[in-house]
Amino acid sequence: MERDKKARRLRVLLKHETIALVPNGFNSDSSSSTAILRLTCQGLLKQDFDGKLVPDLAQSWSVSDDLRRYTFQLRKGLKFHNGNACNAHKVAWNFTRLFNGGTDSLLTRDYQDIEAVNVLSEHELEFVLKRPNSAFLPNLAWRTYIVDDTYDQPCGTGPLRLQTWQRGSHVLLSRFEGYQGVHAAPDVDEVRLEFAPGIEQRVARIRQGDIDIVESVPSSAAEALAAEGLLHSALTASKHRSVMYFNCKKGALTTPKVRLALAHAINREALMHTVTGGTGEVVDGMLAASDPAFVATPTIAYDPDRARQLLKEAGVSSEHVFRMVTTNTAPFSQVAEQVGKDLRAIGLTVQFAGYDDPPWWPYMYLRGGWDICLQGTPARPHLDTLLVRELHSQGGFNAGGYACAEMDSLIDAVRGEVDAQKRQQAYARIQHKVQVELPFFSLFAMDNMVGWSPRVTGFTPHPSGGIDLSGVQIRDANVSPSSFTTEGERR
């Protein structure tokens, strides 16, 4: 049952519902699940508001000179939501469970270099890797949750615990008094999370005045909402790429020449302005230019005539039907409309279908039998995580079925490279290869915009693009919009 209505309740609006809340599970490896799981579960590390790795369940850690041994000292007195102790034995159990066949998780690829997890004492454990792995610590701070032995709910150590989940309506979380962490818990009794995939839906809920924090604020409405005193908005530091994926294992798009033709057909500059109002950036290559691992590669320019010529050379005509799919979560219906126009303009026949999320993620995206897929890709904790998941032939997010032995070898080799210059050279080679073979084509990138109401104080946009409620407080529910200022609300 829900708690007393007089409880101090924070109301959060997410883009879409989740299909599952099983920590570290395949179905929970999504942005919506992540937003909820980060509130209920902790990891050994976390990313702070400056983008740095800081302790979470761990109070400190050390790394051996050969970069293969990672030792963590845990906070004492840690408790799960059910009252059970969270200690080094339980942390080790969470990692061994990933590899014992008892859980379906994408983390098995992220942590494939773990050779052993040794419990040194009640509050200390050691990870031994087969080789150095520069992504190991960033992955620990991303989507790796330490939980008790439960499969049907997130029983973690986080500042909030699961109270109810009414599918199609909301998730209600309540305050956990036993929380320990580097950041203060939100000073609220409850957090109610609801979902609105469409731009109009989000704006309507904001105007009703019954939402406190919005995961994704429509950029087209942000200025007006702020002027009316309804919502303050700010961009996060995390770039979300909009990407066109190709079916590389079946049909006409198995040929790189055809994939290149489709890439030449897309007017990305016009698309970016239409969708973002000019606040985004066209992505020339695999990564956004602001990414630390970005390498300049030859630009694939908007060139419809070149696109038609390549299609003619490949023997592709209007008789070929390309099935294009995407999620109905904004702004992808708008992206699909513009991309469809560009492809039809070069003589292609395109059939489009949009899907609610879920089941868009993970089932339609990963198993939908499409030719072209339009998908949003949030920032990964490390470039290795992106490569292993999206480009490796065994990658869990490699939805288009791209398979290349040379690419697999490059990805497998670079994750163990300790020389920074050699690692960057390998990343450059991979990015050039992607631009030639085009298993996917990056369209544009944009910062996520989050918003919070006048009655919320202490909220800071997180650089990951997700929702972090650390230190958040709520004012009296009857606060007047006139008291809202657009400055000074951030910590």
Salt bridges, closest charged atoms under 4 A:
GLU2 OE1 - ARG9 NH2 3.46
GLU2 OE2 - HIS170 NE2 3.04
GLU2 OE2 - ARG192 NH1 3.53
ASP29 OD1 - ARG143 NH1 2.62
ASP29 OD1 - ARG389 NH1 3.08
ASP66 OD2 - ARG68 NH1 3.96
ASP110 OD2 - ARG389 NH2 2.61
ASP113 OD1 - ARG131 NE 3.25
ASP113 OD2 - ARG415 NH1 3.28
GLU115 OE1 - ARG68 NH2 3.67
GLU122 OE1 - HIS89 NE2 3.85
GLU126 OE2 - ARG69 NH1 3.26
ASP148 OD1 - LYS90 NZ 3.07
GLU177 OE2 - ARG175 NE 3.39
ASP187 OD1 - ARG8 NH1 3.22
ASP187 OD1 - ARG175 NH1 3.84
ASP189 OD2 - ARG8 NE 3.43
GLU190 OE2 - ARG3 NE 3.80
GLU190 OE1 - ARG9 NH2 2.88
GLU194 OE2 - ARG192 NE 2.68
GLU194 OE1 - ARG205 NH1 2.85
ASP210 OD2 - ARG205 NH2 3.04
ASP212 OD1 - ARG11 NH2 2.81
ASP212 OD1 - ARG455 NE 2.65
GLU228 OE1 - ARG207 NH1 2.60
GLU269 OE2 - HIS273 NE2 3.14
GLU281 OE1 - LYS239 NZ 3.22
ASP284 OD1 - ARG268 NH2 2.83
ASP305 OD1 - ARG308 NH1 2.93
GLU313 OE1 - LYS257 NZ 3.11
GLU337 OE2 - LYS341 NZ 3.88
ASP357 OD2 - HIS16 NE2 3.29
ASP384 OD2 - ARG415 NH2 2.72
GLU390 OE1 - ARG241 NH2 3.96
GLU390 OE2 - ARG380 NH2 3.20
GLU406 OE2 - ARG429 NH2 3.02
GLU406 OE1 - LYS433 NZ 3.05
ASP408 OD1 - HIS392 ND1 3.62
ASP412 OD1 - HIS392 NE2 3.25
GLU437 OE2 - LYS433 NZ 2.72
ASP447 OD2 - LYS239 NZ 3.42
ASP468 OD2 - LYS46 NZ 3.31
GLU489 OE2 - ARG475 NH2 3.72
